[in-house]
Amino acid sequence: MNDTNSQHILSYALLLRVWAALLALTVVTVGISRIDLGALNIWAALAIACSKGTLVLLFFMHLKYESRLFAWMFLAALCTLCIFIGFTFLDVLYR
């Protein structure tokens, strides 16, 4: 059997730690939403959401164990999405 078809089986302990981290970040999100930080509320919520999304991608979708090509393709898609969202914000800003 060749190495390209190997499976990555994660332990239940690791999956439970990632799940606990996701729950903790959800609690932090709710806590941050109740504190008035002004314009920083959006950035704090986005940072926490990005952290949660990264955990899901790395462990539950096994991106951590894939080849670098998939990681680069994901980053290219993410950068494209950021550019489109940025253009949308610029359009709304200058109306």
LUMMINU-682010 format. One record per atom (N, C-alpha, C, O): x negated, y negated, z negated. Coordinates in pm, whole numbers, plus 50000, padded with zeros to 5 digits. Last residue first. Layout:
! LUMMINU-682010
   east  north     up
      X      Y      Z
...
//
This chain:
! LUMMINU-682010
   east  north     up
  52067  44479  50095
  52196  44452  50160
  52246  44316  50123
  52353  44276  50169
  51830  44575  49982
  51827  44457  50069
  51956  44434  50145
  51954  44374  50253
  51893  44805  49832
  51832  44689  49767
  51843  44562  49852
  51864  44454  49798
  51979  44992  50014
  52076  44940  49917
  52024  44812  49855
  52101  44720  49827
  51738  45037  50148
  51855  44991  50221
  51958  44929  50128
  52017  44825  50159
  51575  45133  49943
  51541  45006  50009
  51659  44949  50085
  51680  44828  50086
  51708  45374  49887
  51701  45270  49785
  51666  45134  49846
  51722  45032  49805
  51660  45503  50131
  51797  45477  50089
  51799  45367  49984
  51883  45277  49991
  51383  45527  50127
  51446  45445  50230
  51591  45411  50194
  51638  45301  50224
  51365  45705  49905
  51307  45571  49898
  51366  45478  50002
  51395  45362  49972
  51484  45931  50014
  51549  45866  49900
  51495  45724  49884
  51571  45632  49853
  51294  45986  50216
  51433  45956  50251
  51507  45887  50137
  51583  45793  50161
  51066  46033  50056
  51066  45925  50155
  51209  45887  50192
  51242  45768  50200
  51149  46258  49912
  51118  46132  49841
  51117  46013  49936
  51163  45905  49901
  51170  46445  50120
  51288  46407  50044
  51266  46275  49971
  51355  46190  49969
  50899  46460  50190
  50997  46413  50288
  51125  46368  50219
  51182  46265  50254
  50798  46571  49954
  50755  46437  49995
  50851  46378  50098
  50881  46259  50093
  50926  46822  49965
  50953  46731  49854
  50912  46588  49888
  50984  46493  49855
  50810  46932  50193
  50954  46909  50190
  50992  46810  50079
  51079  46726  50098
  50545  46945  50101
  50577  46864  50220
  50727  46834  50225
  50766  46722  50257
  50573  47123  49886
  50531  46984  49861
  50560  46893  49980
  50597  46777  49961
  50644  47355  50029
  50737  47297  49932
  50702  47151  49904
  50790  47066  49899
  50410  47394  50174
  50536  47370  50246
  50640  47308  50152
  50715  47220  50193
  50231  47439  49965
  50213  47322  50051
  50340  47290  50128
  50374  47174  50147
  50338  47679  49865
  50330  47562  49778
  50314  47434  49861
  50377  47333  49831
  50304  47847  50084
  50439  47816  50037
  50440  47693  49947
  50533  47613  49953
  50023  47851  50095
  50100  47799  50208
  50241  47761  50165
  50292  47656  50204
  49927  47985  49876
  49918  47838  49876
  50001  47776  49989
  50044  47662  49978
  50154  48255  49794
  50033  48199  49856
  50040  48046  49854
  50146  47987  49833
  50302  48299  49463
  50299  48306  49610
  50171  48244  49664
  50090  48189  49589
  50327  48258  49196
  50256  48378  49239
  50253  48395  49391
  50205  48497  49441
  50477  48031  49163
  50345  48036  49101
  50261  48152  49156
  50139  48144  49160
  50723  48088  49261
  50634  48008  49345
  50491  48010  49291
  50396  47992  49367
  50933  48232  49141
  50803  48296  49161
  50710  48217  49253
  50624  48278  49319
  51166  48134  49050
  51159  48154  49195
  51020  48204  49237
  50993  48218  49357
  51109  48126  48779
  51226  48201  48823
  51227  48225  48973
  51281  48325  49019
  50856  47981  48778
  50875  48110  48712
  50995  48188  48765
  50981  48308  48792
  50852  47751  48947
  50732  47830  48921
  50762  47970  48870
  50700  48066  48914
  51118  47652  48955
  51046  47689  49077
  50929  47782  49049
  50910  47881  49119
  51167  47603  48682
  51251  47696  48757
  51179  47744  48882
  51179  47863  48912
  50967  47411  48627
  50971  47539  48555
  51053  47643  48631
  51012  47759  48642
  51050  47206  48801
  50920  47271  48820
  50915  47405  48748
  50863  47502  48803
  51293  47132  48689
  51291  47190  48823
  51160  47262  48852
  51159  47366  48918
  51201  47024  48448
  51288  47142  48448
  51289  47210  48584
  51286  47333  48592
  51054  46807  48548
  50989  46910  48467
  51072  47038  48464
  51017  47148  48477
  51256  46662  48671
  51146  46717  48752
  51072  46825  48676
  51031  46925  48735
  51405  46592  48446
  51465  46677  48550
  51359  46738  48640
  51371  46854  48680
  51222  46426  48317
  51265  46549  48252
  51326  46644  48354
  51302  46764  48349
  51205  46222  48510
  51085  46295  48470
  51121  46428  48404
  51059  46530  48431
  51471  46128  48518
  51410  46188  48637
  51285  46269  48602
  51263  46375  48660
  51495  46026  48257
  51582  46136  48301
  51525  46206  48424
  51531  46329  48434
  51303  45823  48270
  51289  45932  48172
  51374  46052  48214
  51328  46167  48206
  51411  45661  48470
  51282  45723  48491
  51258  45838  48394
  51199  45939  48431
  51653  45581  48348
  51654  45654  48475
  51524  45728  48495
  51524  45845  48533
  51557  45444  48122
  51645  45561  48108
  51646  45645  48234
  51639  45768  48227
  51422  45214  48185
  51343  45335  48166
  51428  45460  48148
  51377  45572  48159
  51589  44999  48183
  51562  45060  48313
  51482  45190  48300
  51477  45268  48394
  51686  45070  47856
  51697  44978  47970
  51676  45053  48100
  51739  45156  48125
  51707  45249  47662
  51572  45213  47703
  51571  45116  47820
  51466  45084  47875
  51907  45349  47420
  51904  45246  47523
  51760  45204  47549
  51699  45132  47470
  51981  45688  47379
  51893  45577  47339
  51889  45476  47453
  51871  45513  47569
  52119  45890  47492
  52187  45816  47386
  52105  45698  47333
  52154  45618  47253
  51948  46009  47667
  52062  45937  47723
  52136  45854  47618
  52206  45758  47651
  51771  46142  47503
  51725  46021  47571
  51843  45940  47625
  51838  45817  47628
  51935  46360  47428
  51887  46264  47328
  51842  46133  47390
  51870  46026  47338
  51969  46491  47671
  52087  46437  47602
  52044  46333  47499
  52109  46230  47485
  51699  46558  47717
  51773  46476  47813
  51895  46412  47748
  51921  46293  47766
  51648  46725  47499
  51575  46598  47510
  51646  46504  47607
  51653  46384  47583
  51812  46938  47571
  51840  46865  47447
  51770  46729  47450
  51828  46628  47407
  51675  47016  47802
  51814  46971  47812
  51854  46891  47688
  51921  46789  47699
  51434  47098  47691
  51435  46980  47779
  51576  46928  47802
  51596  46808  47820
  51528  47323  47555
  51471  47211  47479
  51469  47084  47564
  51499  46976  47515
  51605  47485  47771
  51705  47440  47674
  51655  47320  47595
  51730  47226  47570
  51353  47522  47889
  51460  47455  47964
  51571  47406  47872
  51624  47296  47891
  51225  47659  47682
  51174  47527  47724
  51279  47451  47803
  51294  47330  47786
  51376  47892  47684
  51378  47806  47564
  51327  47666  47598
  51379  47567  47547
  51303  47988  47936
  51443  47955  47911
  51454  47863  47788
  51533  47769  47788
  51032  48037  47886
  51070  47938  47989
  51215  47894  47967
  51246  47776  47979
  51059  48236  47691
  50992  48110  47659
  51026  48001  47759
  51047  47885  47722
  51190  48434  47839
  51259  48373  47725
  51193  48242  47683
  51262  48148  47643
  50989  48498  48021
  51115  48442  48070
  51195  48376  47957
  51259  48274  47979
  50799  48603  47844
  50768  48482  47921
  50897  48417  47972
  50911  48295  47967
  50941  48825  47748
  50894  48722  47654
  50864  48592  47728
  50898  48484  47681
  50978  48983  47968
  51095  48918  47909
  51054  48806  47814
  51123  48706  47801
  50730  48932  48223
  50778  48991  48098
  50900  48914  48047
  50920  48797  48079
  50767  48965  48573
  50740  48882  48456
  50798  48948  48333
  50902  49014  48339
  50621  49106  48840
  50723  49133  48739
  50683  49055  48614
  50576  49079  48557
  50569  49067  49158
  50531  49002  49034
  50644  49020  48935
  50749  48956  48946
  50457  49306  49399
  50563  49234  49329
  50508  49173  49201
  50411  49223  49143
  50288  49317  49711
  50291  49339  49567
  50398  49251  49503
  50426  49139  49548
  50244  49297  49978
  50378  49336  49935
  50386  49359  49786
  50484  49417  49738
  49979  49242  50018
  50074  49138  50052
  50215  49172  50006
  50299  49082  49995
  49813  49458  49968
  49832  49359  49862
  49940  49256  49893
  49988  49189  49802
  49944  49780  50082
  49859  49660  50089
  49898  49559  49983
  50001  49571  49917
  49915  50118  50000
  50000  50000  50000
  49911  49877  50000
  49814  49870  49925
//
